[in-house]
Amino acid sequence: MKFFKKLSKILFTVVAVLFVVYFWNLDQKVLGWAYQQVNRMFDRKKVDQVF
């Protein structure tokens, strides 16, 4: 019986975390922040293309 209680707690926690991430749109906010950081690193380099 302890196993089922522990399993149900774990499943409830996972569902709760996924709901919060979905509800507050945190995945898009984190990806947006990461995208801005990557753009800051690579956009400031000057590009000199000679053909």
C-alpha positions in Angstrom: 0.0 0.0 0.0 2.9 2.4 0.7 4.1 1.9 -2.9 0.7 3.1 -4.3 0.7 6.1 -2.0 4.2 7.1 -3.1 3.4 6.5 -6.7 0.2 8.6 -6.5 2.1 11.4 -4.8 4.8 11.3 -7.5 2.1 11.3 -10.3 0.2 14.1 -8.7 3.3 16.2 -8.3 4.3 15.7 -12.0 0.8 16.6 -13.2 0.8 19.7 -11.0 4.1 20.9 -12.3 3.1 20.3 -15.9 -0.2 22.2 -15.3 1.7 25.2 -13.8 4.1 25.2 -16.7 1.3 25.1 -19.2 -1.0 27.5 -17.4 1.6 30.2 -16.9 3.2 29.5 -20.4 6.6 29.1 -18.7 8.1 27.0 -21.4 7.6 29.8 -24.0 9.0 32.4 -21.6 12.1 30.3 -20.9 12.6 29.6 -24.6 12.1 33.3 -25.4 14.7 34.3 -22.8 17.2 31.7 -24.1 16.6 32.9 -27.7 17.4 36.5 -26.7 20.6 35.3 -24.9 21.8 33.4 -28.0 21.0 36.4 -30.2 23.0 38.7 -28.0 26.0 36.4 -28.3 25.9 35.9 -32.1 24.4 39.1 -33.5 27.0 41.5 -32.2 29.8 39.9 -34.4 30.4 41.8 -37.6 30.0 39.8 -40.8 32.2 40.5 -43.7 31.2 38.6 -46.7 33.4 38.9 -49.8 32.4 37.1 -53.0 
